[in-house]
Amino acid sequence: MLYNEISSNKAKSVFLFILFLMLIGVIGFVVNMLFFQGYVFIIFAAIIAIIFSLISYYSGDKIVLAMSHAREANKKEHTFLINAVEGLAIAAGIPKPKIYVIPGAQINAFACGRSPKTASVAVTEGALEKLDRQELEGVIAHELSHIKNYDIRVMMLASVLVGIIVFVSEILLRSFLWGGIKTNEDSKGMNIIFIVIGVVLLILAPIIAQMIKFAISRKREYLADASGALITRNPHGLANALRKIKNDVSGLKVASNSTAHLYISSPFKKKQWLATLFSTHPLLEDRIQKLERM
């Protein structure tokens, strides 16, 4: 099953990239018809899409780590963390990832990169201080599972998809505000249609992009929990870690909306029903129950 999920995630990467280009193309076409009536914006949108894709694919992990203020772990301060990652990477059958520590008292962690050979694992200071050995190993194994299952590539492309669509939608919004719509007396009806389509895209495009990210994020968390428990042979270690995460009220200042879906649990501690509805993570209670039944 896990090997099927790896193949599935590789296929999802291709699908996301194609979907990304299609959405950018549609938005670019509509904006071009509304404001330029030529090929200028389509070419511009295509160039921006390609540049952002290349940057995110080859440097996305470095950008995420920099945004998180992560610093590379060293043997003197983080001996157990480094040893644990090395041992569990061998158990998972993947190369040892680079290891980073994130400032902050919250218990959390994430993995990033485009493949197991270029992956990184980052753990918060709070996780190192508040988790015991078995719990920390459970969290690390969960993140190594994301690497092994190629979730990290899908997550990275999903982030780019959302970011670019929001970016292009922002251009569309500003163009509307600036009153840059081109009008043609011979095709007023068509102009109205394009205006309506443009407004709908402006409103729905970021929502659609977020829903795509939600769809892939929640399922991958359950899979990483299960495969992480197989690596450690101790599902209760991760279950206990998730229980501590659930009760942890510490904030994480370095987290942002663009990186939140990467973490083992949402770094935002809001309890409102709306926040739960639009969360990129399944409920911790459900994850704990599934692990305890293993």
C-alpha positions as CSV (number, residue, x, y, z in Angstrom):
1,M,0.0,0.0,0.0
2,L,2.8,2.4,0.9
3,Y,4.5,1.8,-2.4
4,N,1.2,2.6,-4.2
5,E,1.0,5.8,-2.3
6,I,4.5,6.8,-3.3
7,S,3.6,6.2,-7.0
8,S,0.4,8.1,-6.4
9,N,2.2,11.1,-4.9
10,K,4.6,11.2,-7.9
11,A,1.6,11.2,-10.2
12,K,-0.1,13.9,-8.1
13,S,3.0,16.1,-8.6
14,V,2.6,15.9,-12.4
15,F,-1.2,16.5,-12.0
16,L,-0.7,19.5,-9.8
17,F,1.8,21.0,-12.2
18,I,-0.6,20.5,-15.1
19,L,-3.5,21.9,-13.1
20,F,-1.4,24.8,-12.0
21,L,-0.5,25.7,-15.7
22,M,-4.2,25.3,-16.7
23,L,-5.5,27.6,-14.0
24,I,-2.8,30.2,-14.7
25,G,-3.6,30.0,-18.4
26,V,-7.3,30.5,-17.8
27,I,-6.8,33.4,-15.5
28,G,-4.2,34.9,-17.8
29,F,-6.6,34.6,-20.8
30,V,-9.5,36.2,-19.0
31,V,-7.4,39.1,-17.6
32,N,-5.8,39.6,-21.0
33,M,-9.2,39.8,-22.7
34,L,-10.5,42.2,-20.0
35,F,-7.5,44.6,-19.8
36,F,-5.2,44.1,-22.7
37,Q,-7.0,42.4,-25.7
38,G,-3.7,41.1,-26.9
39,Y,-1.1,38.5,-25.9
40,V,0.9,40.7,-23.5
41,F,-0.5,39.4,-20.3
42,I,-0.7,35.7,-21.4
43,I,3.0,35.8,-22.1
44,F,3.7,37.7,-18.9
45,A,1.6,35.1,-16.8
46,A,3.4,32.2,-18.5
47,I,6.8,33.7,-17.7
48,I,5.9,34.3,-14.1
49,A,4.5,30.8,-13.8
50,I,7.6,29.2,-15.1
51,I,9.9,31.3,-13.0
52,F,8.0,30.6,-9.8
53,S,7.8,26.9,-10.6
54,L,11.6,26.6,-11.1
55,I,12.4,28.7,-8.0
56,S,10.0,26.6,-5.9
57,Y,11.2,23.3,-7.2
58,Y,14.9,23.9,-6.8
59,S,14.9,26.4,-3.9
60,G,11.6,26.0,-2.2
61,D,13.0,24.1,0.8
62,K,15.6,26.8,1.4
63,I,13.0,29.5,1.3
64,V,10.8,27.6,3.8
65,L,13.7,27.1,6.2
66,A,14.7,30.7,5.9
67,M,11.1,31.8,6.6
68,S,11.0,29.6,9.6
69,H,14.3,31.0,10.9
70,A,15.6,27.4,11.1
71,R,19.2,26.8,12.0
72,E,21.2,23.7,11.2
73,A,21.5,21.3,14.1
74,N,25.0,20.6,15.5
75,K,26.4,17.6,17.3
76,K,27.3,19.5,20.4
77,E,23.8,20.9,21.2
78,H,21.6,18.4,19.5
79,T,23.3,15.0,19.8
80,F,20.2,13.0,20.4
81,L,18.2,14.6,17.6
82,I,20.9,13.9,15.1
83,N,21.4,10.4,16.2
84,A,17.7,9.7,16.2
85,V,17.3,11.1,12.7
86,E,20.2,9.0,11.4
87,G,18.9,5.8,13.0
88,L,15.3,6.3,11.8
89,A,16.4,7.2,8.3
90,I,18.3,3.9,8.1
91,A,15.1,2.1,9.3
92,A,13.0,4.0,6.7
93,G,15.5,3.1,4.0
94,I,16.2,6.7,2.9
95,P,19.3,9.0,2.9
96,K,19.8,11.0,6.1
97,P,18.1,14.4,5.6
98,K,19.6,17.7,6.7
99,I,18.5,18.5,10.2
100,Y,17.4,21.9,11.5
101,V,16.0,23.4,14.7
102,I,13.2,26.0,14.6
103,P,13.0,28.7,17.4
104,G,9.9,28.6,19.5
105,A,8.3,26.8,22.5
106,Q,5.6,25.1,20.5
107,I,5.9,21.3,19.9
108,N,6.0,21.0,16.1
109,A,8.1,19.8,13.1
110,F,8.1,19.6,9.3
111,A,9.9,18.1,6.4
112,C,10.7,19.8,3.1
113,G,12.6,19.3,-0.2
114,R,11.9,17.9,-3.6
115,S,13.1,14.3,-3.1
116,P,14.6,12.1,-0.4
117,K,18.1,13.0,-1.6
118,T,17.6,16.7,-1.0
119,A,15.2,16.6,2.0
120,S,15.4,18.4,5.3
121,V,13.7,17.8,8.6
122,A,13.1,20.7,11.0
123,V,12.1,20.3,14.7
124,T,11.1,23.1,17.1
125,E,12.9,23.9,20.3
126,G,9.7,23.1,22.1
127,A,9.6,19.6,20.7
128,L,13.1,18.9,21.9
129,E,12.3,20.2,25.4
130,K,8.8,18.8,26.0
131,L,8.9,15.4,24.3
132,D,10.5,12.3,25.7
133,R,12.6,9.9,23.6
134,Q,9.8,7.7,22.2
135,E,7.6,10.7,21.5
136,L,10.3,12.6,19.6
137,E,11.2,9.5,17.6
138,G,7.5,9.2,16.7
139,V,7.5,12.8,15.4
140,I,10.7,12.3,13.5
141,A,9.5,9.1,11.9
142,H,6.3,10.9,10.9
143,E,8.4,13.5,9.0
144,L,10.7,10.9,7.5
145,S,7.5,9.2,6.2
146,H,6.6,12.4,4.4
147,I,10.0,12.3,2.8
148,K,9.9,8.6,1.8
149,N,6.3,8.9,0.5
150,Y,7.3,11.9,-1.7
151,D,4.7,14.0,0.2
152,I,7.2,16.8,0.4
153,R,7.2,17.3,-3.4
154,V,3.4,17.4,-3.5
155,M,3.2,19.8,-0.6
156,M,5.8,22.1,-2.2
157,L,3.9,22.2,-5.5
158,A,0.7,22.8,-3.7
159,S,2.2,25.8,-1.9
160,V,3.3,27.2,-5.2
161,L,-0.1,26.6,-6.8
162,V,-1.8,28.6,-4.0
163,G,0.8,31.3,-4.0
164,I,0.7,31.9,-7.8
165,I,-3.1,31.9,-8.1
166,V,-3.4,34.3,-5.2
167,F,-0.7,36.5,-6.9
168,V,-2.5,36.5,-10.2
169,S,-5.9,37.1,-8.5
170,E,-4.3,40.1,-6.8
171,I,-3.3,41.5,-10.1
172,L,-6.8,41.0,-11.4
173,L,-8.3,42.8,-8.3
174,R,-6.0,45.8,-8.6
175,S,-6.7,46.0,-12.3
176,F,-10.4,46.2,-11.5
177,L,-9.8,48.9,-8.9
178,W,-7.7,50.9,-11.4
179,G,-10.5,50.7,-13.9
180,G,-8.4,49.3,-16.6
181,I,-11.1,47.3,-18.4
182,K,-11.0,47.6,-22.2
183,T,-14.4,48.2,-23.8
184,N,-15.5,47.6,-27.3
185,E,-18.8,49.1,-28.5
186,D,-19.2,46.2,-31.0
187,S,-19.0,43.5,-28.3
188,K,-20.5,44.9,-25.1
189,G,-22.3,41.6,-24.4
190,M,-19.0,39.7,-24.6
191,N,-17.3,42.2,-22.4
192,I,-20.0,41.7,-19.7
193,I,-19.5,38.0,-19.9
194,F,-15.7,38.3,-19.4
195,I,-16.2,40.8,-16.6
196,V,-18.5,38.3,-14.8
197,I,-16.0,35.5,-15.4
198,G,-13.2,37.6,-14.1
199,V,-15.0,38.5,-10.9
200,V,-15.9,34.8,-10.3
201,L,-12.3,33.8,-10.9
202,L,-11.1,36.5,-8.6
203,I,-13.3,35.2,-5.8
204,L,-13.0,31.5,-6.4
205,A,-9.5,30.9,-7.7
206,P,-7.8,31.2,-4.2
207,I,-10.5,29.2,-2.6
208,I,-10.2,26.4,-5.2
209,A,-6.4,26.4,-4.8
210,Q,-6.8,26.1,-1.0
211,M,-9.3,23.3,-1.3
212,I,-6.8,21.4,-3.5
213,K,-4.2,21.8,-0.7
214,F,-6.7,20.7,1.9
215,A,-7.6,17.6,-0.1
216,I,-4.0,16.3,-0.3
217,S,-2.9,17.5,3.1
218,R,-5.4,15.7,5.3
219,K,-5.0,12.3,3.7
220,R,-1.2,12.5,3.8
221,E,-1.2,13.1,7.5
222,Y,-3.0,9.9,8.3
223,L,-0.6,8.0,5.9
224,A,2.5,9.5,7.5
225,D,1.2,8.7,11.0
226,A,0.7,5.0,10.0
227,S,4.0,4.6,8.1
228,G,5.9,6.5,10.9
229,A,4.5,4.1,13.4
230,L,5.7,1.2,11.3
231,I,9.2,2.7,11.2
232,T,9.5,3.0,15.0
233,R,7.3,-0.1,15.7
234,N,5.7,2.1,18.4
235,P,2.5,3.8,17.5
236,H,2.0,4.9,21.1
237,G,5.1,7.1,21.0
238,L,3.6,9.2,18.2
239,A,0.1,9.1,19.8
240,N,1.5,10.5,23.0
241,A,3.4,13.2,21.1
242,L,0.2,14.2,19.3
243,R,-1.6,14.3,22.7
244,K,1.0,16.7,24.0
245,I,0.7,18.8,20.8
246,K,-3.1,18.9,21.4
247,N,-2.6,20.3,24.9
248,D,0.2,22.6,24.0
249,V,-0.9,26.3,23.9
250,S,2.4,27.8,22.9
251,G,2.5,29.9,19.8
252,L,4.9,29.7,16.9
253,K,5.8,33.2,15.6
254,V,7.8,31.9,12.6
255,A,4.8,30.0,11.1
256,S,2.7,31.5,8.3
257,N,-0.3,30.6,6.2
258,S,2.1,29.6,3.4
259,T,4.0,27.1,5.5
260,A,1.4,25.9,8.0
261,H,0.4,22.8,6.0
262,L,4.0,21.5,6.2
263,Y,3.9,21.0,10.0
264,I,2.9,17.8,11.7
265,S,0.1,19.8,13.3
266,S,-1.3,23.2,12.5
267,P,0.9,25.8,14.2
268,F,-2.2,28.0,14.7
269,K,-4.0,27.2,17.9
270,K,-7.4,28.8,17.1
271,K,-10.3,26.7,18.3
272,Q,-13.1,28.3,16.3
273,W,-15.3,26.0,14.2
274,L,-14.4,27.9,11.1
275,A,-10.7,27.4,11.7
276,T,-11.3,23.7,12.0
277,L,-13.3,23.6,8.8
278,F,-10.5,25.2,6.8
279,S,-7.7,23.4,8.5
280,T,-5.0,21.6,6.4
281,H,-4.8,18.9,9.1
282,P,-7.2,16.3,10.3
283,L,-8.4,16.5,13.9
284,L,-5.7,15.4,16.4
285,E,-8.3,13.3,18.3
286,D,-8.9,11.2,15.1
287,R,-5.2,10.7,14.5
288,I,-4.6,9.7,18.1
289,Q,-7.4,7.1,18.0
290,K,-6.2,5.6,14.8
291,L,-2.7,5.2,16.2
292,E,-3.9,3.7,19.4
293,R,-5.9,1.1,17.4
294,M,-2.7,-0.1,15.6
